[in-house]
Amino acid sequence: MIKSCKGDLASFTRRVGRIRKNLEIQLTQIESMMAWLKEGKSLVMNILFSDLVSAQRSDGRFSSLRASCSTAACR
C-alpha cells in the first residue's frame, strides 16, 4: 500500500507542477497582451489627436477637446 501511495503522490506532484507551469505561461501571455493593448491604445490616441489637431486647429476647438479627454476614461 505504501508503494501505491508513493506512486500516486509522485503522479500528483508532477500534475501540480504541470498545472503551475501552465498558469505561469498564461500569466505571461496576459501580461504581454495587456502591454500590447496599452501600446495600441496610446497609438490610437496619438493618431486621433494628430487628426484633431490637423482638422480643428483653425477654429480653436482642439484645446477644449484635449481638456475634456484628460480624464481617466481617456487614458
N, C-alpha and C positions, 0 to 999 in steps of 0.2 A: 504494500500500500504506500509506503514512503517513496519508493521509486516512481510510482504512478503520480504522486503529488509533485515530486521534483520535476517530472516531465511537463505536467500541467502548468506548474509555476514558471518554468522556463519559457513555455509557449506563450503564456500570458504576458510575461515580461517583454518578449520580442514584439508581441502585438501592440502593447502600450508604447514601446519605442517607435514603432512604425506610425502609429497614430500621432504621437508627439511630433515626429519629423514632418508628417503631412500638415499638421497645424502650423508649424513654423514656416513651411513653404507658402501656405495660404496667407499667412500674416505678411510675409514679404511681398507677395503679389498684391495684396490690398494696399500696402504702403506705397508700392510703385504706382498703382492706379490712382491713388489719391494725389501723388506728386504730379502725374501726367494731367489730371483733371485741373489742378491748381495752375499749372503752366498753360494749359489750354484756355482756361478762364481768363488768365492775365492777357494772353494773346488776343482773345476776342475783345476784351475790354479796350485794349490799346487800338485795335482796328476800329472799333466803334467810335472811340473818342477822336481818332485822327480823321475819320469820315465826318464827324460832327464839326470838328474844327474847320475842315475844308468847306463844308456846306453852309455853316452858320456863322462864320467869323464876321461877316459884314454886318449882320444885324444885332450882334451882341448877346444873343440868347445862350451861347455856349457857357458863359460863366454861371448862369442860373442852373443849367443842366448839370454842370460839374458839381456845383454846390449841393444839388438835390441827390446826387449819386455818391456822396461821401459817407452815406450811411453804411451800416454793417451789411445790409442786404446786397449792396453792390460790390462788396469785397470778396 
